[in-house]
Amino acid sequence: MSKKRRLFTREFKLEAVRLVEEGGLSIGQVARDLGINDSVLRRWRDRILSEGAGSSPTDLFPGNGKLTTQDEEIRRLRRELEVVRQERDFLKKAAAYFAKESR
């Protein structure tokens, strides 16, 4: 029988990591107090430490399929690039067609 996956809010994750960083408690102690696995708490802390310097709290744990602002920008730019490539290819074909007609 499989366990149902527990979901935690962004605020819960940030507060749990804050307890470790500012509260002076160990990861194991905070994890036991909150009823979570210490490896989960360690992963949250590592993510905040690696991405936290330049990220807003909303970008750290987007959740529910939401993209970070950086990922949204990358997706938008890729779509825009594809449109520009299609336009370029069409103009190349049109120029070749009209050049062939004028000979």
C-alpha positions in Angstrom: 0.0 0.0 0.0 1.5 3.4 -1.0 1.5 6.4 1.2 -0.1 9.6 0.0 2.5 12.3 -0.7 2.4 15.2 1.8 2.4 18.7 0.4 3.9 21.6 2.3 3.3 25.3 1.7 6.1 27.7 0.7 5.7 29.5 4.0 6.1 26.2 5.9 9.4 25.4 4.1 10.8 28.8 4.6 9.9 28.9 8.3 11.4 25.4 8.8 14.7 26.5 7.2 14.6 29.7 9.2 14.4 27.7 12.4 17.5 25.8 11.4 19.5 28.9 10.3 18.4 31.4 12.9 17.1 29.3 15.7 20.3 27.5 16.5 18.7 24.1 16.3 20.0 21.2 14.3 18.4 19.9 11.2 17.5 16.6 12.9 15.9 18.4 15.9 13.8 20.7 13.7 12.8 17.9 11.4 11.6 15.7 14.4 9.7 18.6 15.9 7.9 19.3 12.6 7.3 15.6 11.8 9.3 15.5 8.6 12.3 13.6 7.4 15.6 15.4 8.0 16.7 14.8 4.4 13.7 16.8 3.2 14.6 19.7 5.4 18.2 19.5 4.3 17.1 19.6 0.6 14.9 22.7 1.3 17.8 24.4 3.1 20.3 23.6 0.3 17.8 25.0 -2.3 17.4 28.2 -0.4 21.1 28.6 0.1 21.9 27.9 -3.6 19.2 30.0 -5.1 18.2 32.3 -2.3 20.7 35.0 -2.8 19.1 36.5 -5.9 15.7 34.9 -5.8 12.5 36.1 -4.3 10.7 33.7 -1.9 8.0 33.1 -4.5 10.7 31.8 -6.9 12.2 29.4 -4.4 9.4 26.9 -4.2 7.0 27.6 -7.0 4.9 24.4 -6.6 1.7 23.2 -8.4 3.3 23.4 -11.8 4.0 27.1 -11.5 7.2 28.3 -13.2 9.7 30.6 -11.7 9.9 34.0 -13.3 13.2 33.0 -14.9 11.7 29.9 -16.4 8.7 31.9 -17.7 11.0 34.3 -19.4 13.0 31.5 -21.0 9.8 29.9 -22.3 8.5 33.2 -23.7 11.9 33.9 -25.5 11.9 30.4 -27.0 8.4 30.9 -28.4 9.4 34.3 -29.8 12.5 32.9 -31.4 10.5 30.2 -33.1 8.2 32.8 -34.6 11.1 34.8 -35.8 12.7 31.7 -37.4 9.5 30.9 -39.2 9.2 34.5 -40.5 12.8 34.4 -41.7 12.3 31.1 -43.5 9.2 32.3 -45.2 11.0 35.5 -46.4 13.9 33.5 -47.8 11.5 31.3 -49.8 9.5 34.3 -51.0 12.7 36.1 -52.1 13.9 33.0 -53.9 10.5 32.7 -55.7 10.5 36.3 -56.9 14.2 36.2 -57.9 13.4 33.2 -60.0 10.4 34.9 -61.7 12.4 38.1 -62.6 15.1 36.2 -64.6 
